[in-house]
Amino acid sequence: MAKKLLRELTDAELSEAHRLWGELVAQTRRNASKFPGPGWASVIDKLEEAGGEYEAEVARRLQPNPPTE
Amino acid sequence: MSRYRSQVREVINRNTVVSLALDQGFNAFLPVYDGGVDFILYRESDGLVRKVQLKGRWTIDRKYLDRDIWVAFPIAGDWYVMPHDVMVALAEADGVTKTASWMDGGAYSKPRPSKATIAACAPYRFTSIEAVVAEAADEAEST
């Protein structure tokens, strides 16, 4: 996911996006078991990678002086 | 929008999504009748199949539930292809499934999804069509 996209979100938007992402992961996993087939593993990997980016962005904002690029 | 213009727009959109999918190794197949799937993407290398319903905006509809249908839709010029039922889960989390449009009409679309929705959908975003077209043009020039 584009880090730029996350950087542009307000704290509230980031929190909301993170919450929606949780729903998205849960439903994607349900879909993967309901409609078995190739491709889900890479989709879930991509989603988990995005989850890491959310967490990294949250951690960045929690720093006293968040680094800028 | 006139009927003619709307049909032309749909063909342009379909060709755009098909071009993006071709870039990712898929082939595209058109159904012989309209049963809710606009086209099917198939990638022989790993057997991946996507039954795609093409929309002009972020859209969910009860008639697509529980059918493993993926919705292709644009947001701000970027194309996304997402499992319909995952979009419904997002809609539930967003309160959309409590709206009259969904409860009575059985469908809901978002002309301008929130930034949070766009960020959450980002993992399902395709590479931009501009990048794919530019790469294809570069390859054509170098052959």
Backbone of each chain as ProteinMPNN parsed JSONL, in Angstrom:
{"seq_chain_A": "MAKKLLRELTDAELSEAHRLWGELVAQTRRNASKFPGPGWASVIDKLEEAGGEYEAEVARRLQPNPPTE", "coords_chain_A": {"N_chain_A": [[0.84, -1.195, 0.0], [0.383, 2.288, -0.637], [2.526, 4.302, 1.171], [2.258, 6.976, 1.2], [-0.451, 7.43, 0.948], [-1.395, 6.655, 3.462], [-0.079, 8.478, 5.045], [-1.42, 10.773, 4.424], [-3.81, 10.627, 5.743], [-5.955, 11.747, 8.383], [-5.602, 11.42, 11.984], [-7.981, 10.307, 12.924], [-9.093, 9.298, 10.562], [-7.165, 7.424, 9.905], [-7.413, 5.644, 12.009], [-10.015, 4.757, 11.551], [-9.687, 3.6, 9.02], [-7.98, 1.532, 9.686], [-9.638, 0.009, 11.298], [-11.608, -0.738, 9.408], [-9.972, -2.178, 7.744], [-9.437, -4.407, 9.343], [-11.944, -5.668, 9.303], [-12.044, -6.266, 6.637], [-9.929, -8.08, 6.317], [-10.853, -10.188, 7.915], [-13.227, -10.931, 6.553], [-12.17, -11.57, 4.088], [-10.693, -13.829, 4.722], [-12.826, -15.506, 5.425], [-14.073, -15.696, 2.96], [-12.078, -16.997, 1.568], [-12.16, -19.522, 2.698], [-14.717, -20.252, 2.066], [-14.846, -20.173, -0.714], [-12.779, -22.024, -1.98], [-9.586, -21.939, -3.559], [-6.827, -21.177, -5.802], [-4.68, -18.365, -5.167], [-5.731, -16.976, -2.972], [-3.912, -16.986, -0.893], [-1.898, -15.204, -1.651], [-3.378, -12.888, -1.766], [-4.122, -12.574, 0.922], [-1.606, -12.344, 2.07], [-0.87, -9.885, 1.022], [-2.753, -8.254, 2.229], [-2.01, -8.554, 4.891], [0.463, -7.439, 4.836], [-0.278, -4.836, 4.332], [-1.502, -4.333, 6.769], [0.711, -4.24, 8.425], [1.803, -1.907, 7.522], [-0.075, -0.046, 8.365], [0.273, -0.285, 11.111], [2.912, 0.552, 11.336], [2.65, 3.196, 10.553], [0.999, 4.194, 12.562], [2.721, 3.85, 14.729], [4.757, 5.577, 13.965], [3.475, 8.042, 14.193], [3.163, 8.166, 16.892], [5.598, 8.774, 17.875], [7.633, 11.294, 19.488], [8.669, 13.309, 17.792], [7.653, 12.936, 14.837], [9.258, 11.443, 12.028], [9.774, 13.077, 8.882], [9.386, 12.812, 5.265]], "CA_chain_A": [[0.0, 0.0, 0.0], [1.199, 3.495, -0.701], [2.686, 4.966, 2.473], [1.79, 8.353, 1.009], [-1.884, 7.416, 1.214], [-1.588, 6.607, 4.916], [0.419, 9.741, 5.629], [-2.385, 11.856, 4.172], [-5.007, 10.473, 6.58], [-5.932, 12.307, 9.735], [-5.557, 10.34, 12.981], [-9.301, 9.654, 12.963], [-9.251, 8.525, 9.326], [-6.257, 6.281, 9.991], [-8.024, 4.71, 12.946], [-11.179, 4.18, 10.862], [-9.176, 2.735, 7.949], [-7.438, 0.341, 10.348], [-10.798, -0.783, 11.722], [-12.189, -1.325, 8.198], [-9.022, -3.177, 7.257], [-9.663, -5.6, 10.156], [-13.136, -6.317, 8.76], [-11.687, -6.736, 5.299], [-9.113, -9.285, 6.481], [-11.702, -11.256, 8.441], [-14.131, -11.413, 5.515], [-11.364, -12.206, 3.031], [-10.399, -15.187, 5.203], [-14.06, -16.302, 5.312], [-14.257, -15.965, 1.523], [-11.067, -17.976, 1.147], [-12.579, -20.889, 3.042], [-15.985, -20.555, 1.396], [-14.588, -20.388, -2.144], [-11.373, -22.422, -2.042], [-8.956, -21.832, -4.868], [-5.521, -20.526, -5.741], [-4.699, -16.898, -5.188], [-6.109, -16.335, -1.711], [-2.725, -16.81, -0.038], [-1.199, -13.955, -2.002], [-4.259, -11.776, -1.383], [-4.023, -12.406, 2.375], [-0.248, -11.805, 2.321], [-0.901, -8.459, 0.668], [-3.533, -7.582, 3.274], [-1.229, -8.523, 6.133], [1.515, -6.44, 4.595], [-0.931, -3.534, 4.531], [-1.692, -4.195, 8.212], [2.003, -3.82, 8.968], [2.005, -0.487, 7.174], [-0.921, 0.733, 9.281], [0.895, -0.265, 12.438], [4.117, 1.384, 11.24], [2.225, 4.603, 10.51], [0.529, 4.544, 13.915], [3.925, 3.955, 15.575], [5.466, 6.806, 13.553], [2.771, 9.213, 14.747], [3.282, 8.185, 18.349], [6.914, 9.304, 18.239], [7.537, 12.717, 19.859], [8.902, 14.116, 16.584], [7.553, 11.998, 13.713], [10.119, 11.803, 10.903], [9.083, 13.398, 7.623], [10.199, 12.45, 4.096]], "C_chain_A": [[0.877, 1.247, 0.0], [1.28, 4.154, 0.685], [2.137, 6.388, 2.399], [0.302, 8.46, 1.362], [-2.149, 7.45, 2.715], [-1.156, 7.914, 5.565], [-0.611, 10.856, 5.503], [-3.634, 11.763, 5.05], [-4.84, 11.21, 7.903], [-5.863, 11.129, 10.713], [-6.876, 9.571, 12.999], [-9.504, 8.783, 11.723], [-8.366, 7.268, 9.355], [-6.853, 5.199, 10.899], [-9.211, 3.993, 12.288], [-10.723, 3.209, 9.759], [-8.646, 1.429, 8.543], [-8.583, -0.583, 10.782], [-11.437, -1.489, 10.505], [-11.288, -2.437, 7.65], [-9.205, -4.493, 8.036], [-10.864, -6.387, 9.651], [-12.819, -6.976, 7.424], [-10.87, -8.035, 5.382], [-9.995, -10.449, 6.931], [-12.606, -11.824, 7.345], [-13.358, -12.084, 4.382], [-11.019, -13.635, 3.447], [-11.649, -16.073, 5.093], [-14.31, -16.665, 3.85], [-13.305, -17.058, 1.05], [-11.502, -19.384, 1.537], [-13.895, -21.257, 2.356], [-15.794, -20.868, -0.091], [-13.13, -20.798, -2.326], [-10.826, -22.303, -3.462], [-7.616, -21.149, -4.734], [-5.675, -19.007, -5.645], [-5.019, -16.26, -3.856], [-4.883, -16.056, -0.848], [-2.031, -15.489, -0.351], [-2.05, -12.738, -1.642], [-4.119, -11.503, 0.121], [-2.64, -11.869, 2.762], [-0.238, -10.288, 2.113], [-1.649, -7.663, 1.75], [-2.732, -7.475, 4.57], [-0.083, -7.509, 6.026], [0.946, -5.035, 4.827], [-1.147, -3.283, 6.019], [-0.416, -3.726, 8.882], [2.257, -2.342, 8.695], [1.137, 0.43, 8.053], [-0.213, 0.883, 10.622], [2.138, 0.625, 12.437], [3.737, 2.868, 11.258], [1.731, 5.07, 11.881], [1.739, 4.761, 14.818], [4.683, 5.242, 15.251], [4.818, 8.029, 14.192], [2.904, 9.315, 16.261], [4.637, 8.712, 18.817], [6.785, 10.797, 18.552], [7.722, 13.645, 18.648], [8.861, 13.195, 15.377], [8.456, 12.417, 12.552], [9.301, 12.129, 9.659], [9.991, 13.026, 6.474], [10.172, 13.577, 3.108]], "O_chain_A": [[1.97, 1.255, 0.565], [0.266, 4.512, 1.285], [1.627, 6.932, 3.378], [-0.144, 9.428, 1.979], [-3.02, 8.183, 3.183], [-1.783, 8.393, 6.51], [-0.681, 11.758, 6.338], [-4.429, 12.702, 5.101], [-3.746, 11.288, 8.463], [-6.044, 9.978, 10.317], [-6.89, 8.343, 13.08], [-10.022, 7.67, 11.816], [-8.765, 6.199, 8.894], [-6.801, 4.008, 10.593], [-9.388, 2.785, 12.447], [-11.301, 2.136, 9.59], [-8.839, 0.355, 7.973], [-8.496, -1.803, 10.646], [-11.761, -2.675, 10.565], [-11.753, -3.47, 7.169], [-9.135, -5.572, 7.448], [-10.823, -7.614, 9.575], [-13.267, -8.084, 7.129], [-11.096, -8.969, 4.613], [-9.899, -11.555, 6.399], [-12.742, -13.041, 7.216], [-13.834, -13.05, 3.787], [-11.05, -14.547, 2.621], [-11.554, -17.242, 4.718], [-14.706, -17.787, 3.536], [-13.666, -17.92, 0.249], [-11.249, -20.337, 0.801], [-14.157, -22.431, 2.096], [-16.487, -21.717, -0.652], [-12.321, -19.991, -2.784], [-11.538, -22.543, -4.437], [-7.295, -20.602, -3.679], [-6.712, -18.457, -6.016], [-4.628, -15.118, -3.613], [-4.81, -15.036, -0.162], [-1.629, -14.751, 0.549], [-1.524, -11.691, -1.263], [-4.012, -10.351, 0.543], [-2.518, -11.044, 3.667], [0.318, -9.528, 2.907], [-1.244, -6.564, 2.131], [-2.765, -6.453, 5.256], [0.274, -6.831, 6.989], [1.588, -4.174, 5.428], [-0.995, -2.155, 6.486], [-0.455, -2.908, 9.801], [2.839, -1.627, 9.511], [1.553, 1.525, 8.431], [-0.106, 1.972, 11.187], [2.394, 1.354, 13.395], [4.406, 3.687, 11.889], [2.008, 6.192, 12.305], [1.789, 5.727, 15.58], [5.188, 5.916, 16.149], [5.503, 8.933, 14.669], [2.778, 10.393, 16.84], [4.814, 9.053, 19.987], [5.949, 11.489, 17.972], [7.014, 14.642, 18.506], [9.903, 12.717, 14.929], [8.444, 13.574, 12.132], [8.258, 11.522, 9.417], [11.206, 12.927, 6.641], [10.792, 13.483, 2.048]]}, "seq_chain_B": "MSRYRSQVREVINRNTVVSLALDQGFNAFLPVYDGGVDFILYRESDGLVRKVQLKGRWTIDRKYLDRDIWVAFPIAGDWYVMPHDVMVALAEADGVTKTASWMDGGAYSKPRPSKATIAACAPYRFTSIEAVVAEAADEAEST", "coords_chain_B": {"N_chain_B": [[-26.553, 10.716, -18.713], [-26.443, 9.628, -22.11], [-27.894, 6.631, -23.519], [-26.27, 5.493, -25.482], [-23.811, 6.714, -24.962], [-23.357, 5.767, -22.413], [-23.051, 3.048, -22.897], [-20.74, 3.085, -24.41], [-18.955, 4.081, -22.545], [-18.937, 1.941, -20.767], [-17.69, -0.021, -22.294], [-15.187, 1.136, -22.634], [-14.328, 1.165, -19.966], [-14.341, -1.58, -19.446], [-12.363, -2.47, -21.221], [-10.196, -1.168, -20.124], [-9.898, -2.408, -17.566], [-9.485, -5.033, -18.405], [-7.07, -4.704, -19.778], [-5.383, -4.052, -17.643], [-5.528, -6.426, -16.232], [-4.472, -8.233, -18.093], [-1.866, -7.413, -18.04], [-1.101, -8.504, -15.676], [-0.902, -11.139, -16.228], [-3.281, -12.461, -16.765], [-5.915, -13.952, -18.807], [-8.827, -12.935, -20.629], [-12.345, -13.609, -20.643], [-15.493, -13.578, -22.253], [-18.876, -13.851, -21.174], [-21.655, -15.69, -22.687], [-24.233, -14.892, -22.159], [-25.907, -12.375, -20.138], [-25.474, -12.855, -16.926], [-24.881, -11.703, -14.562], [-22.204, -11.728, -14.384], [-19.721, -9.932, -15.842], [-17.319, -10.374, -17.171], [-14.798, -12.943, -17.304], [-11.802, -13.541, -15.661], [-8.846, -15.322, -16.172], [-5.97, -16.997, -15.101], [-3.593, -18.917, -16.374], [-1.132, -19.791, -15.4], [-1.237, -20.093, -12.588], [-3.779, -20.955, -12.193], [-5.714, -19.172, -11.36], [-8.939, -17.743, -11.018], [-11.217, -15.178, -11.749], [-14.386, -13.987, -11.353], [-15.864, -11.367, -12.765], [-17.687, -8.426, -12.071], [-18.429, -5.463, -13.532], [-18.307, -2.119, -12.517], [-19.205, 1.367, -12.414], [-18.651, 2.722, -10.181], [-17.905, 2.327, -6.612], [-19.712, -0.364, -5.587], [-22.275, -2.357, -4.108], [-24.452, -5.227, -4.132], [-27.285, -7.112, -3.395], [-27.861, -9.221, -5.131], [-25.459, -10.213, -5.917], [-24.393, -11.559, -3.839], [-22.649, -14.165, -2.097], [-21.607, -15.549, -4.282], [-19.044, -15.638, -5.128], [-18.228, -13.439, -6.613], [-16.307, -10.837, -8.054], [-15.877, -7.374, -7.795], [-15.187, -4.851, -10.069], [-14.12, -1.575, -9.904], [-13.739, 1.998, -10.252], [-11.785, 4.397, -8.428], [-11.089, 7.677, -8.204], [-9.616, 7.513, -10.619], [-8.023, 5.264, -10.298], [-8.126, 1.694, -10.551], [-9.89, -0.895, -8.898], [-10.177, -4.291, -7.901], [-12.217, -6.23, -6.176], [-13.346, -8.771, -3.854], [-16.831, -9.191, -3.861], [-18.279, -9.897, -1.526], [-16.56, -9.231, 0.485], [-16.53, -6.506, 0.242], [-19.12, -6.059, 1.108], [-18.853, -6.744, 3.774], [-17.2, -4.677, 4.591], [-19.001, -2.638, 4.19], [-20.877, -3.252, 6.117], [-19.387, -2.757, 8.398], [-19.214, -0.108, 8.157], [-21.722, 0.843, 8.489], [-23.39, 0.971, 6.337], [-25.115, -1.066, 5.597], [-27.315, -0.598, 7.021], [-28.768, 1.294, 5.82], [-31.579, 2.686, 3.981], [-31.385, 2.288, 1.301], [-29.896, -0.066, 0.997], [-31.331, -1.857, 2.656], [-33.991, -1.757, 1.714], [-33.797, -1.449, -1.062], [-31.781, -3.174, -1.717], [-29.29, -2.672, -2.699], [-26.282, -0.703, -2.912], [-24.33, 2.163, -3.535], [-21.237, 3.954, -3.663], [-20.446, 7.052, -4.599], [-18.351, 8.707, -3.866], [-16.125, 7.378, -2.056], [-15.039, 7.327, 1.4], [-11.868, 8.58, 2.698], [-10.839, 6.747, 4.46], [-12.074, 4.384, 3.648], [-10.983, 4.136, 1.098], [-8.29, 3.789, 1.743], [-8.439, 1.379, 3.13], [-9.202, -0.322, 1.098], [-7.01, -0.365, -0.503], [-5.102, -2.555, -0.782], [-6.274, -4.075, -2.767], [-5.994, -2.735, -5.067], [-5.311, -2.124, -8.533], [-2.315, -1.782, -10.526], [-1.629, 1.459, -11.866], [-3.366, 2.426, -14.855], [-2.02, 4.103, -16.56], [0.693, 3.554, -16.046], [0.841, 0.918, -16.915], [0.201, 1.139, -19.617], [2.269, 2.805, -20.476], [4.489, 1.167, -20.029], [3.914, -0.926, -21.796], [4.07, 0.477, -24.201], [6.756, 1.219, -24.202], [7.938, -1.283, -24.39], [7.0, -2.039, -26.904], [8.272, -0.184, -28.512], [10.913, -0.939, -28.202], [11.111, -3.305, -29.521]], "CA_chain_B": [[-25.718, 10.209, -19.817], [-27.279, 8.91, -23.077], [-27.685, 5.174, -23.525], [-25.11, 5.222, -26.334], [-22.613, 7.16, -24.26], [-23.171, 4.88, -21.281], [-22.508, 1.783, -23.412], [-19.349, 3.338, -24.814], [-18.194, 4.202, -21.297], [-18.762, 0.603, -20.208], [-16.675, -0.729, -23.102], [-13.881, 1.731, -22.293], [-13.963, 0.663, -18.639], [-14.016, -3.01, -19.531], [-11.059, -2.609, -21.868], [-9.169, -0.721, -19.171], [-9.678, -3.46, -16.559], [-8.892, -6.184, -19.096], [-5.657, -4.375, -20.03], [-4.676, -4.16, -16.355], [-5.445, -7.848, -15.883], [-3.524, -8.849, -19.033], [-0.524, -7.067, -17.546], [-0.8, -9.394, -14.548], [-0.835, -12.526, -16.689], [-4.602, -13.066, -16.964], [-6.624, -13.835, -20.068], [-10.206, -12.531, -20.321], [-13.368, -14.35, -21.372], [-16.806, -12.932, -22.157], [-19.991, -14.804, -21.123], [-22.558, -15.581, -23.842], [-25.416, -14.119, -21.755], [-25.658, -11.57, -18.949], [-26.005, -13.487, -15.715], [-24.288, -11.051, -13.398], [-20.745, -11.696, -14.529], [-19.452, -9.215, -17.096], [-16.261, -11.143, -17.839], [-14.055, -13.84, -16.412], [-10.352, -13.481, -15.82], [-8.241, -16.62, -15.857], [-4.51, -17.013, -15.251], [-3.25, -20.336, -16.501], [0.084, -20.144, -14.65], [-1.564, -20.561, -11.233], [-5.17, -21.408, -12.146], [-6.558, -18.165, -10.701], [-10.153, -17.354, -11.759], [-11.959, -14.067, -11.14], [-15.643, -13.662, -12.044], [-15.855, -9.919, -12.533], [-18.806, -7.541, -12.373], [-17.837, -4.148, -13.742], [-19.151, -1.005, -12.076], [-18.626, 2.7, -12.609], [-18.311, 3.227, -8.845], [-17.94, 1.323, -5.537], [-21.106, -0.808, -5.55], [-22.629, -3.699, -3.632], [-25.817, -5.565, -4.517], [-27.637, -8.422, -2.841], [-27.89, -10.3, -6.132], [-24.103, -10.755, -6.12], [-23.944, -12.199, -2.595], [-22.399, -15.605, -1.982], [-21.363, -16.124, -5.617], [-17.621, -15.469, -5.445], [-18.094, -12.411, -7.653], [-15.384, -9.74, -7.741], [-16.367, -6.132, -8.407], [-14.169, -3.911, -10.554], [-14.663, -0.204, -9.815], [-12.687, 3.021, -10.187], [-11.832, 5.524, -7.477], [-10.114, 8.714, -8.575], [-8.751, 7.113, -11.729], [-7.412, 3.955, -10.056], [-9.095, 0.589, -10.583], [-9.826, -1.883, -7.831], [-10.97, -5.503, -8.126], [-12.384, -6.76, -4.815], [-14.46, -9.721, -3.69], [-18.052, -8.471, -3.508], [-18.716, -10.143, -0.152], [-15.637, -8.476, 1.348], [-17.049, -5.132, 0.203], [-20.319, -6.027, 1.957], [-18.355, -6.725, 5.156], [-16.764, -3.285, 4.824], [-20.232, -1.838, 4.268], [-21.468, -3.51, 7.44], [-18.554, -2.055, 9.382], [-19.393, 1.315, 7.869], [-23.124, 1.187, 8.744], [-24.117, 1.09, 5.063], [-26.167, -2.077, 5.458], [-28.505, -0.152, 7.774], [-29.423, 2.351, 5.045], [-32.789, 2.264, 3.259], [-30.979, 1.858, -0.037], [-29.506, -1.475, 1.086], [-32.367, -2.684, 3.281], [-35.191, -1.836, 0.876], [-33.453, -1.593, -2.476], [-30.88, -4.319, -1.892], [-28.037, -2.277, -3.354], [-25.741, 0.566, -2.398], [-23.086, 2.557, -4.21], [-20.584, 5.14, -3.092], [-19.759, 7.828, -5.64], [-17.093, 9.239, -3.321], [-15.794, 6.68, -0.809], [-14.216, 8.1, 2.339], [-10.437, 8.285, 2.627], [-10.602, 5.516, 5.222], [-12.468, 3.254, 2.787], [-9.989, 4.024, 0.021], [-7.06, 3.214, 2.312], [-8.679, -0.03, 3.464], [-9.314, -1.079, -0.164], [-5.768, -0.217, -1.274], [-4.43, -3.796, -1.203], [-6.948, -4.646, -3.935], [-5.87, -1.781, -6.19], [-4.444, -2.476, -9.653], [-1.342, -0.792, -10.983], [-2.357, 2.464, -12.664], [-3.416, 2.123, -16.298], [-0.976, 4.893, -17.225], [1.964, 2.839, -15.915], [0.78, -0.286, -17.751], [0.249, 1.57, -21.023], [3.623, 3.323, -20.74], [5.403, 0.024, -20.102], [3.624, -1.631, -23.053], [4.581, 1.309, -25.299], [8.221, 1.096, -24.161], [8.281, -2.616, -24.913], [6.725, -2.034, -28.349], [9.318, 0.612, -29.174], [12.215, -1.593, -28.142], [11.139, -4.563, -30.308]], "C_chain_B": [[-26.605, 9.418, -20.785], [-26.943, 7.415, -23.03], [-26.428, 4.821, -24.325], [-23.816, 5.54, -25.583], [-22.295, 6.218, -23.084], [-22.591, 3.532, -21.728], [-21.047, 1.933, -23.809], [-18.457, 3.408, -23.578], [-17.913, 2.82, -20.701], [-17.691, -0.181, -20.981], [-15.284, -0.189, -22.775], [-13.418, 1.193, -20.944], [-13.564, -0.802, -18.691], [-12.634, -3.206, -20.148], [-9.926, -2.175, -20.937], [-8.85, -1.829, -18.174], [-9.032, -4.689, -17.206], [-7.409, -5.919, -19.377], [-4.836, -4.522, -18.756], [-4.493, -5.626, -15.97], [-4.464, -8.582, -16.805], [-2.099, -8.618, -18.561], [-0.115, -7.975, -16.389], [-0.889, -10.868, -14.927], [-2.173, -13.217, -16.885], [-4.98, -13.05, -18.442], [-8.072, -13.506, -19.703], [-11.19, -13.257, -21.231], [-14.72, -13.686, -21.155], [-17.918, -13.975, -22.119], [-20.904, -14.628, -22.34], [-23.894, -14.948, -23.461], [-25.115, -13.41, -20.443], [-26.308, -12.212, -17.726], [-25.375, -12.916, -14.468], [-22.775, -11.032, -13.425], [-20.451, -11.032, -15.872], [-18.324, -9.867, -17.889], [-15.525, -11.974, -16.802], [-12.571, -13.688, -16.721], [-9.777, -14.83, -15.393], [-6.739, -16.544, -16.101], [-4.061, -18.469, -15.223], [-2.066, -20.72, -15.613], [-0.211, -20.635, -13.235], [-3.038, -20.941, -11.069], [-6.144, -20.42, -11.524], [-7.739, -17.758, -11.599], [-10.82, -16.206, -11.015], [-13.208, -13.82, -11.977], [-15.919, -12.192, -11.74], [-17.159, -9.249, -12.953], [-18.235, -6.122, -12.419], [-18.81, -3.043, -13.314], [-18.425, 0.322, -12.288], [-18.246, 3.352, -11.293], [-18.385, 2.069, -7.834], [-19.395, 0.906, -5.333], [-21.243, -2.198, -4.941], [-24.101, -3.95, -3.963], [-26.12, -6.971, -4.011], [-27.557, -9.543, -3.868], [-26.5, -10.893, -6.406], [-23.585, -11.513, -4.905], [-23.71, -13.694, -2.766], [-22.168, -16.29, -3.328], [-19.899, -16.026, -6.036], [-17.411, -14.488, -6.609], [-17.149, -11.319, -7.155], [-15.881, -8.496, -8.473], [-15.168, -5.273, -8.821], [-14.783, -2.52, -10.542], [-13.502, 0.792, -9.756], [-12.895, 3.959, -9.009], [-10.712, 6.461, -7.889], [-9.105, 8.217, -9.615], [-8.032, 5.786, -11.529], [-8.496, 2.883, -10.073], [-8.809, -0.409, -9.481], [-10.639, -3.097, -8.265], [-11.02, -6.236, -6.793], [-13.49, -7.795, -4.756], [-15.694, -8.971, -3.201], [-18.411, -8.648, -2.031], [-17.796, -9.469, 0.871], [-16.08, -7.006, 1.385], [-18.296, -5.006, 1.09], [-19.9, -5.998, 3.44], [-17.868, -5.322, 5.53], [-17.984, -2.388, 5.011], [-20.907, -2.024, 5.62], [-20.708, -2.736, 8.512], [-18.759, -0.544, 9.31], [-20.828, 1.78, 8.167], [-23.977, 1.253, 7.486], [-25.281, 0.111, 4.982], [-27.394, -1.737, 6.304], [-29.249, 0.944, 7.01], [-30.647, 1.79, 4.316], [-32.412, 1.695, 1.894], [-30.629, 0.361, -0.035], [-30.665, -2.331, 1.602], [-33.602, -2.845, 2.384], [-34.848, -2.111, -0.589], [-32.505, -2.749, -2.746], [-29.576, -3.975, -2.588], [-27.563, -0.956, -2.752], [-24.484, 0.894, -3.195], [-22.552, 3.83, -3.578], [-19.89, 5.893, -4.215], [-18.42, 8.369, -5.16], [-16.783, 8.543, -1.988], [-14.905, 7.541, 0.088], [-12.747, 7.715, 2.175], [-10.124, 6.981, 3.349], [-10.959, 4.287, 4.396], [-11.436, 3.045, 1.692], [-8.715, 3.368, 0.547], [-7.253, 1.731, 2.602], [-8.727, -0.89, 2.197], [-7.983, -1.144, -0.925], [-5.081, -1.532, -1.661], [-5.066, -4.453, -2.428], [-6.831, -3.738, -5.166], [-4.934, -2.338, -7.264], [-3.385, -1.392, -9.849], [-2.074, 0.227, -11.853], [-2.283, 2.124, -14.152], [-2.32, 2.895, -17.045], [0.361, 4.147, -17.203], [1.989, 1.619, -16.827], [0.904, 0.084, -19.229], [1.651, 2.054, -21.389], [4.616, 2.176, -20.892], [5.204, -0.741, -21.415], [4.184, -0.852, -24.243], [6.106, 1.215, -25.37], [8.664, -0.233, -24.763], [8.09, -2.649, -26.422], [7.822, -1.287, -29.101], [10.638, -0.127, -29.231], [12.261, -2.896, -28.939], [11.257, -4.253, -31.798]], "O_chain_B": [[-27.433, 8.622, -20.343], [-25.876, 7.003, -22.574], [-25.63, 3.977, -23.917], [-22.868, 4.754, -25.57], [-21.135, 5.917, -22.802], [-21.755, 2.946, -21.041], [-20.227, 1.044, -23.582], [-17.351, 2.867, -23.562], [-16.821, 2.552, -20.2], [-16.892, -0.908, -20.391], [-14.325, -0.951, -22.654], [-12.258, 0.81, -20.788], [-12.586, -1.218, -18.071], [-11.834, -4.006, -19.662], [-8.836, -2.745, -20.962], [-7.685, -2.159, -17.956], [-8.141, -5.307, -16.625], [-6.584, -6.82, -19.227], [-3.726, -5.054, -18.784], [-3.448, -6.02, -15.452], [-3.715, -9.448, -16.354], [-1.241, -9.495, -18.662], [1.073, -8.19, -16.15], [-0.944, -11.739, -14.059], [-2.217, -14.42, -17.142], [-4.456, -12.26, -19.227], [-8.497, -13.772, -18.579], [-10.923, -13.49, -22.41], [-15.062, -13.285, -20.042], [-17.92, -14.895, -22.937], [-20.931, -13.561, -22.953], [-24.629, -14.505, -24.345], [-24.191, -13.786, -19.721], [-27.519, -12.123, -17.522], [-25.339, -13.574, -13.428], [-22.139, -10.394, -12.587], [-20.885, -11.518, -16.917], [-18.362, -9.91, -19.119], [-15.619, -11.737, -15.597], [-12.149, -13.704, -17.877], [-10.179, -15.398, -14.377], [-6.287, -16.093, -17.153], [-4.138, -19.15, -14.2], [-2.001, -21.848, -15.125], [0.496, -21.508, -12.731], [-3.497, -21.215, -9.96], [-7.273, -20.783, -11.195], [-7.56, -17.469, -12.782], [-10.972, -16.254, -9.794], [-13.116, -13.486, -13.158], [-16.177, -11.824, -10.594], [-17.665, -9.48, -14.051], [-17.634, -5.652, -11.453], [-19.979, -3.04, -13.702], [-17.196, 0.379, -12.334], [-17.602, 4.401, -11.274], [-18.862, 0.98, -8.154], [-20.225, 1.73, -4.949], [-20.445, -3.095, -5.213], [-24.894, -3.014, -4.062], [-25.322, -7.894, -4.175], [-27.226, -10.68, -3.53], [-26.378, -11.939, -7.044], [-22.476, -12.047, -4.926], [-24.448, -14.39, -3.464], [-22.492, -17.466, -3.497], [-19.563, -16.307, -7.186], [-16.544, -14.681, -7.462], [-17.189, -10.928, -5.988], [-16.262, -8.568, -9.642], [-14.266, -5.009, -8.027], [-15.854, -2.311, -11.112], [-12.419, 0.467, -9.271], [-14.026, 4.275, -8.638], [-9.541, 6.083, -7.919], [-7.904, 8.468, -9.506], [-7.485, 5.233, -12.483], [-9.632, 3.125, -9.665], [-7.66, -0.725, -9.174], [-11.67, -2.953, -8.922], [-10.021, -6.789, -6.331], [-14.46, -7.718, -5.509], [-15.618, -8.203, -2.242], [-18.796, -7.691, -1.359], [-18.215, -9.174, 1.99], [-16.012, -6.353, 2.426], [-18.503, -3.981, 1.739], [-20.52, -5.313, 4.253], [-18.098, -4.848, 6.642], [-18.002, -1.504, 5.867], [-21.441, -1.076, 6.196], [-21.302, -2.141, 9.411], [-18.511, 0.186, 10.269], [-21.115, 2.976, 8.105], [-25.166, 1.561, 7.563], [-26.311, 0.411, 4.377], [-28.381, -2.473, 6.313], [-30.251, 1.468, 7.498], [-30.743, 0.588, 4.066], [-33.033, 0.753, 1.401], [-31.013, -0.378, -0.941], [-30.947, -3.397, 1.056], [-34.184, -3.927, 2.304], [-35.514, -2.897, -1.263], [-32.43, -3.248, -3.869], [-28.84, -4.863, -3.017], [-28.341, -0.202, -2.167], [-23.675, 0.014, -3.491], [-23.293, 4.654, -3.043], [-18.868, 5.441, -4.73], [-17.47, 8.48, -5.935], [-17.133, 9.051, -0.923], [-14.127, 8.368, -0.39], [-12.419, 6.678, 1.598], [-9.267, 6.208, 2.921], [-10.254, 3.279, 4.427], [-11.059, 1.912, 1.392], [-8.131, 2.506, -0.11], [-6.359, 0.921, 2.357], [-8.336, -2.056, 2.225], [-7.856, -1.901, -1.887], [-4.528, -1.627, -2.756], [-4.443, -5.307, -3.058], [-7.498, -3.96, -6.177], [-3.905, -2.941, -6.957], [-3.537, -0.255, -9.403], [-3.051, -0.124, -12.515], [-1.278, 1.607, -14.639], [-1.766, 2.408, -18.031], [1.074, 4.107, -18.205], [3.012, 1.311, -17.438], [1.617, -0.571, -19.989], [2.158, 1.756, -22.47], [5.478, 2.203, -21.771], [6.167, -1.15, -22.064], [4.71, -1.446, -25.184], [6.68, 1.14, -26.456], [9.623, -0.303, -25.532], [8.911, -3.216, -27.143], [8.245, -1.698, -30.181], [11.402, 0.028, -30.183], [13.313, -3.529, -29.033], [11.296, -5.17, -32.618]]}, "name": "protein", "num_of_chains": 2, "seq": "MAKKLLRELTDAELSEAHRLWGELVAQTRRNASKFPGPGWASVIDKLEEAGGEYEAEVARRLQPNPPTEMSRYRSQVREVINRNTVVSLALDQGFNAFLPVYDGGVDFILYRESDGLVRKVQLKGRWTIDRKYLDRDIWVAFPIAGDWYVMPHDVMVALAEADGVTKTASWMDGGAYSKPRPSKATIAACAPYRFTSIEAVVAEAADEAEST"}
